[in-house]
């Protein structure tokens, strides 16, 4: 999966800091209230990983699906009629 860069603003609530993620990002990674997220601290930044969330598709499968839809959408629509 190609890396996508997003910019969000850090906010403070109740003495703690948080981030607001775009809805599409939260849905893609199955983030919802109550989901625990592991924080990996690395030299170049942090990596957030949802815990106990089963992805619907692997990144490779999702990339292949995007390719097929981009290149064959019209043919698939004709077949669906």
C-alpha positions in Angstrom: 0.0 0.0 0.0 1.3 3.4 -0.9 2.0 5.7 2.0 -0.4 8.6 2.3 0.5 11.7 4.3 -2.1 13.4 6.4 -1.8 16.4 8.6 -4.0 16.6 11.7 -3.8 19.0 14.7 -3.1 17.9 18.3 -5.7 19.0 20.8 -5.9 18.9 24.6 -8.9 17.6 26.6 -8.9 16.9 30.3 -5.1 17.3 30.6 -4.4 14.7 27.9 -3.4 15.2 24.3 -5.3 13.6 21.4 -5.6 13.5 17.6 -8.7 13.7 15.4 -8.4 11.2 12.6 -10.5 11.6 9.4 -13.4 9.2 9.4 -12.1 7.4 6.3 -8.8 6.6 8.0 -10.6 5.4 11.2 -12.9 3.2 9.1 -10.0 1.8 7.0 -8.2 0.7 10.1 -11.3 -0.3 12.0 -10.8 2.3 14.8 -13.8 2.9 17.0 -14.3 4.0 20.6 -12.9 1.4 22.9 -10.3 0.0 20.4 -6.9 -0.2 22.0 -3.9 1.2 20.0 -0.3 0.2 20.4 2.2 3.1 20.2 5.6 2.2 18.8 8.2 4.9 19.5 10.8 5.0 16.7 13.6 7.4 15.9 11.7 8.8 12.9 8.4 9.1 14.8 5.5 7.0 16.1 3.6 4.2 14.6 0.0 3.5 15.8 -1.3 -0.1 15.5 -4.8 -1.1 16.4 -4.9 -4.2 18.7 -7.3 -7.1 18.4 -8.8 -5.8 15.2 -9.0 -8.2 12.3 -8.5 -6.4 8.9 -10.9 -7.3 6.2 -8.2 -7.3 3.5 -4.5 -7.4 3.5 -2.7 -4.3 2.1 -1.6 -6.3 -0.9 -5.2 -7.4 -1.7 -6.5 -3.9 -1.2 -3.8 -2.5 -3.6 -4.7 -5.2 -6.2 -8.5 -4.4 -5.8 -7.8 -0.7 -6.3 -5.8 -1.5 -9.5 -8.6 -3.6 -10.9 -11.3 -1.0 -10.1 -9.2 1.8 -11.7 -8.6 -0.1 -14.9 -11.6 -2.3 -15.4 -14.5 -0.4 -13.7 -16.4 0.1 -17.0 -16.1 -3.6 -18.0 -17.2 -4.7 -14.5 -20.3 -2.4 -14.7 -21.2 -3.9 -18.1 -20.9 -7.4 -16.7 -23.0 -6.4 -13.7 -26.0 -5.5 -16.0 
